[in-house]
Amino acid sequence: MKKDIHPDTYRQVLFEDIASGARFLIGSTIHTTETGKWEDGKEYPKLVVEISSKSHPFYTGEERTLDKAGRVERFKQRAAKKQ
């Protein structure tokens, strides 16, 4: 890998899928406020995601219903905060 091509904020980040419980340790520049322990016992920045390749119907071949009402309410709450 070439040196000095990644931003200063590039580091290992723990992504956790709440739908399946799967966890991934991936290099990223995303800003997170939570931390979590990985299998190696080290603490990493953590980001919780609603869906990943372990739970997405395209990859799993299973149908599932998403809580769209909850998503709409969360969107309205975020929009209200910005106003």
PyMOL commands that place a pseudoatom at each C-alpha (Angstrom):
pseudoatom trace, name=CA, resn=MET, resi=1, chain=A, elem=C, hetatm=0, pos=[0.000, 0.000, 0.000]
pseudoatom trace, name=CA, resn=LYS, resi=2, chain=A, elem=C, hetatm=0, pos=[1.253, 3.491, -0.810]
pseudoatom trace, name=CA, resn=LYS, resi=3, chain=A, elem=C, hetatm=0, pos=[2.267, 5.644, 2.128]
pseudoatom trace, name=CA, resn=ASP, resi=4, chain=A, elem=C, hetatm=0, pos=[0.603, 8.989, 2.965]
pseudoatom trace, name=CA, resn=ILE, resi=5, chain=A, elem=C, hetatm=0, pos=[-2.417, 8.579, 0.683]
pseudoatom trace, name=CA, resn=HIS, resi=6, chain=A, elem=C, hetatm=0, pos=[-5.078, 8.125, 3.385]
pseudoatom trace, name=CA, resn=PRO, resi=7, chain=A, elem=C, hetatm=0, pos=[-6.591, 10.997, 5.395]
pseudoatom trace, name=CA, resn=ASP, resi=8, chain=A, elem=C, hetatm=0, pos=[-5.407, 11.512, 8.970]
pseudoatom trace, name=CA, resn=THR, resi=9, chain=A, elem=C, hetatm=0, pos=[-8.756, 10.241, 10.285]
pseudoatom trace, name=CA, resn=TYR, resi=10, chain=A, elem=C, hetatm=0, pos=[-8.381, 6.823, 8.602]
pseudoatom trace, name=CA, resn=ARG, resi=11, chain=A, elem=C, hetatm=0, pos=[-8.433, 4.037, 11.208]
pseudoatom trace, name=CA, resn=GLN, resi=12, chain=A, elem=C, hetatm=0, pos=[-10.005, 0.654, 11.973]
pseudoatom trace, name=CA, resn=VAL, resi=13, chain=A, elem=C, hetatm=0, pos=[-13.714, 0.986, 12.812]
pseudoatom trace, name=CA, resn=LEU, resi=14, chain=A, elem=C, hetatm=0, pos=[-16.051, -1.671, 14.214]
pseudoatom trace, name=CA, resn=PHE, resi=15, chain=A, elem=C, hetatm=0, pos=[-19.360, -1.856, 12.304]
pseudoatom trace, name=CA, resn=GLU, resi=16, chain=A, elem=C, hetatm=0, pos=[-22.191, -3.699, 14.074]
pseudoatom trace, name=CA, resn=ASP, resi=17, chain=A, elem=C, hetatm=0, pos=[-25.344, -4.823, 12.231]
pseudoatom trace, name=CA, resn=ILE, resi=18, chain=A, elem=C, hetatm=0, pos=[-28.318, -4.610, 14.608]
pseudoatom trace, name=CA, resn=ALA, resi=19, chain=A, elem=C, hetatm=0, pos=[-30.495, -6.789, 12.348]
pseudoatom trace, name=CA, resn=SER, resi=20, chain=A, elem=C, hetatm=0, pos=[-28.224, -9.842, 12.368]
pseudoatom trace, name=CA, resn=GLY, resi=21, chain=A, elem=C, hetatm=0, pos=[-25.732, -9.118, 15.135]
pseudoatom trace, name=CA, resn=ALA, resi=22, chain=A, elem=C, hetatm=0, pos=[-22.822, -9.453, 12.694]
pseudoatom trace, name=CA, resn=ARG, resi=23, chain=A, elem=C, hetatm=0, pos=[-19.733, -7.345, 13.367]
pseudoatom trace, name=CA, resn=PHE, resi=24, chain=A, elem=C, hetatm=0, pos=[-17.068, -6.180, 10.900]
pseudoatom trace, name=CA, resn=LEU, resi=25, chain=A, elem=C, hetatm=0, pos=[-13.719, -4.491, 11.514]
pseudoatom trace, name=CA, resn=ILE, resi=26, chain=A, elem=C, hetatm=0, pos=[-13.008, -2.262, 8.516]
pseudoatom trace, name=CA, resn=GLY, resi=27, chain=A, elem=C, hetatm=0, pos=[-10.748, 0.701, 7.777]
pseudoatom trace, name=CA, resn=SER, resi=28, chain=A, elem=C, hetatm=0, pos=[-12.789, 3.912, 7.588]
pseudoatom trace, name=CA, resn=THR, resi=29, chain=A, elem=C, hetatm=0, pos=[-12.742, 7.680, 8.097]
pseudoatom trace, name=CA, resn=ILE, resi=30, chain=A, elem=C, hetatm=0, pos=[-16.310, 7.853, 9.465]
pseudoatom trace, name=CA, resn=HIS, resi=31, chain=A, elem=C, hetatm=0, pos=[-16.813, 9.860, 12.671]
pseudoatom trace, name=CA, resn=THR, resi=32, chain=A, elem=C, hetatm=0, pos=[-18.147, 7.828, 15.610]
pseudoatom trace, name=CA, resn=THR, resi=33, chain=A, elem=C, hetatm=0, pos=[-18.847, 8.557, 19.261]
pseudoatom trace, name=CA, resn=GLU, resi=34, chain=A, elem=C, hetatm=0, pos=[-19.192, 4.968, 20.540]
pseudoatom trace, name=CA, resn=THR, resi=35, chain=A, elem=C, hetatm=0, pos=[-16.497, 2.366, 21.090]
pseudoatom trace, name=CA, resn=GLY, resi=36, chain=A, elem=C, hetatm=0, pos=[-16.605, -1.410, 21.247]
pseudoatom trace, name=CA, resn=LYS, resi=37, chain=A, elem=C, hetatm=0, pos=[-14.288, -4.363, 21.835]
pseudoatom trace, name=CA, resn=TRP, resi=38, chain=A, elem=C, hetatm=0, pos=[-13.287, -6.574, 18.935]
pseudoatom trace, name=CA, resn=GLU, resi=39, chain=A, elem=C, hetatm=0, pos=[-12.290, -10.250, 19.108]
pseudoatom trace, name=CA, resn=ASP, resi=40, chain=A, elem=C, hetatm=0, pos=[-8.644, -9.299, 19.682]
pseudoatom trace, name=CA, resn=GLY, resi=41, chain=A, elem=C, hetatm=0, pos=[-9.608, -7.574, 22.960]
pseudoatom trace, name=CA, resn=LYS, resi=42, chain=A, elem=C, hetatm=0, pos=[-8.780, -4.087, 21.673]
pseudoatom trace, name=CA, resn=GLU, resi=43, chain=A, elem=C, hetatm=0, pos=[-11.164, -1.136, 21.835]
pseudoatom trace, name=CA, resn=TYR, resi=44, chain=A, elem=C, hetatm=0, pos=[-12.190, 0.403, 18.476]
pseudoatom trace, name=CA, resn=PRO, resi=45, chain=A, elem=C, hetatm=0, pos=[-14.552, 3.192, 17.387]
pseudoatom trace, name=CA, resn=LYS, resi=46, chain=A, elem=C, hetatm=0, pos=[-17.977, 1.587, 16.746]
pseudoatom trace, name=CA, resn=LEU, resi=47, chain=A, elem=C, hetatm=0, pos=[-20.796, 2.420, 14.336]
pseudoatom trace, name=CA, resn=VAL, resi=48, chain=A, elem=C, hetatm=0, pos=[-24.159, 0.650, 14.519]
pseudoatom trace, name=CA, resn=VAL, resi=49, chain=A, elem=C, hetatm=0, pos=[-25.812, 0.031, 11.131]
pseudoatom trace, name=CA, resn=GLU, resi=50, chain=A, elem=C, hetatm=0, pos=[-29.356, -1.170, 10.463]
pseudoatom trace, name=CA, resn=ILE, resi=51, chain=A, elem=C, hetatm=0, pos=[-28.476, -3.490, 7.598]
pseudoatom trace, name=CA, resn=SER, resi=52, chain=A, elem=C, hetatm=0, pos=[-25.387, -5.125, 6.110]
pseudoatom trace, name=CA, resn=SER, resi=53, chain=A, elem=C, hetatm=0, pos=[-24.529, -7.968, 3.756]
pseudoatom trace, name=CA, resn=LYS, resi=54, chain=A, elem=C, hetatm=0, pos=[-25.316, -10.392, 6.598]
pseudoatom trace, name=CA, resn=SER, resi=55, chain=A, elem=C, hetatm=0, pos=[-28.933, -9.193, 6.864]
pseudoatom trace, name=CA, resn=HIS, resi=56, chain=A, elem=C, hetatm=0, pos=[-29.795, -7.651, 3.466]
pseudoatom trace, name=CA, resn=PRO, resi=57, chain=A, elem=C, hetatm=0, pos=[-32.396, -9.709, 1.545]
pseudoatom trace, name=CA, resn=PHE, resi=58, chain=A, elem=C, hetatm=0, pos=[-30.330, -9.558, -1.660]
pseudoatom trace, name=CA, resn=TYR, resi=59, chain=A, elem=C, hetatm=0, pos=[-27.471, -11.438, 0.000]
pseudoatom trace, name=CA, resn=THR, resi=60, chain=A, elem=C, hetatm=0, pos=[-29.483, -13.696, 2.335]
pseudoatom trace, name=CA, resn=GLY, resi=61, chain=A, elem=C, hetatm=0, pos=[-32.308, -14.602, -0.056]
pseudoatom trace, name=CA, resn=GLU, resi=62, chain=A, elem=C, hetatm=0, pos=[-34.862, -14.024, 2.712]
pseudoatom trace, name=CA, resn=GLU, resi=63, chain=A, elem=C, hetatm=0, pos=[-37.684, -11.502, 2.733]
pseudoatom trace, name=CA, resn=ARG, resi=64, chain=A, elem=C, hetatm=0, pos=[-38.125, -9.221, 5.708]
pseudoatom trace, name=CA, resn=THR, resi=65, chain=A, elem=C, hetatm=0, pos=[-40.286, -6.276, 6.669]
pseudoatom trace, name=CA, resn=LEU, resi=66, chain=A, elem=C, hetatm=0, pos=[-38.594, -3.097, 7.803]
pseudoatom trace, name=CA, resn=ASP, resi=67, chain=A, elem=C, hetatm=0, pos=[-40.033, -0.802, 10.451]
pseudoatom trace, name=CA, resn=LYS, resi=68, chain=A, elem=C, hetatm=0, pos=[-40.806, 2.071, 8.093]
pseudoatom trace, name=CA, resn=ALA, resi=69, chain=A, elem=C, hetatm=0, pos=[-42.988, 3.918, 10.592]
pseudoatom trace, name=CA, resn=GLY, resi=70, chain=A, elem=C, hetatm=0, pos=[-40.090, 4.132, 13.028]
pseudoatom trace, name=CA, resn=ARG, resi=71, chain=A, elem=C, hetatm=0, pos=[-37.817, 5.447, 10.299]
pseudoatom trace, name=CA, resn=VAL, resi=72, chain=A, elem=C, hetatm=0, pos=[-40.288, 8.168, 9.355]
pseudoatom trace, name=CA, resn=GLU, resi=73, chain=A, elem=C, hetatm=0, pos=[-40.632, 9.246, 12.977]
pseudoatom trace, name=CA, resn=ARG, resi=74, chain=A, elem=C, hetatm=0, pos=[-36.837, 9.399, 13.425]
pseudoatom trace, name=CA, resn=PHE, resi=75, chain=A, elem=C, hetatm=0, pos=[-36.546, 11.462, 10.237]
pseudoatom trace, name=CA, resn=LYS, resi=76, chain=A, elem=C, hetatm=0, pos=[-39.199, 13.897, 11.471]
pseudoatom trace, name=CA, resn=GLN, resi=77, chain=A, elem=C, hetatm=0, pos=[-37.386, 14.223, 14.810]
pseudoatom trace, name=CA, resn=ARG, resi=78, chain=A, elem=C, hetatm=0, pos=[-34.064, 14.985, 13.080]
pseudoatom trace, name=CA, resn=ALA, resi=79, chain=A, elem=C, hetatm=0, pos=[-35.745, 17.491, 10.773]
pseudoatom trace, name=CA, resn=ALA, resi=80, chain=A, elem=C, hetatm=0, pos=[-37.412, 19.215, 13.746]
pseudoatom trace, name=CA, resn=LYS, resi=81, chain=A, elem=C, hetatm=0, pos=[-34.059, 19.526, 15.548]
pseudoatom trace, name=CA, resn=LYS, resi=82, chain=A, elem=C, hetatm=0, pos=[-32.461, 21.269, 12.558]
pseudoatom trace, name=CA, resn=GLN, resi=83, chain=A, elem=C, hetatm=0, pos=[-35.221, 23.890, 12.361]
for i in range(1, 83): cmd.bond("trace and resi %d" % i, "trace and resi %d" % (i + 1))
show_as sticks, trace
zoom trace
